[in-house]
Amino acid sequence: MTSRYITQREVEEKIGLSGATLHRLRRKGRFPDPIRIGERRIAWPEHEIDSWLATRERQPLRSATAA
């Protein structure tokens, strides 16, 4: 499968999470690890991010009155 590689900034924009949250999820094994594409550069195959998004369960928002 041919995939485009996307930077951390692009991943953050695509999934709506911060870099710190991505790091936490990666440490817990709940987010794909990036690959090294250069000495000081990492990126993710876009299809892995798309797959991760597709497997996320939709979490209902709690109403302000429900506690």
N, C-alpha and C positions, 0 to 999 in steps of 0.2 A: 504494500500500500504506500503510495506516495503521499507525503504530508508536508505541509508548510510548517516551519518552525517559528514559534512566536516567543517574544521576549517576556520577561516578568511583568513589565509595564502593560503589555498587551493582554497577558493572562489576568492581571488585576482588573483591567477595564472590562474584559469579557465576562468575568464571573462576579465582579462587584465586591471583592474582598481585598484587604490590604496585604502588603508584603509580609507583615508580622503574622497575620492570620494564616497565610500560605505556609510560612515556615513552621508554625505550630502544627498545622494539619499534616505536613510532610513528616515531622518528627513522630507523630502518632501513627504514621502509615495510612493516613486517610486521604492523601492527595498524591498524584503521580510525581515522581522525582524528575527533575530536568536532566538533560544531557549536556555535556560540555561540548561547545562548538568552537571554542578557542581557548587560549590560555586564561583569559579572564572573562569569558562570556559563556552564559548558559542559556538554554532555551528549551521549550517543550514542544513536542510534536502536537500540532493543533488537534489532530484526531483524538489524542489521549485526553485533552481538555474537554472536547466535545462529548466524549464517552463518559467522562466523570460527571459532567453537567447532566447528561441524560439519566444517570443512575441516582441522582439526588432525589430524595423523597421530598415531596412538597409538604412543608410544615405550615399548618394553619396559624394565622396570627391570633394571639389571645386578645380577646376584647378587654377594654379597660375595666369593665365591671366584673369580669371573671377573675377570681383570684384563688 
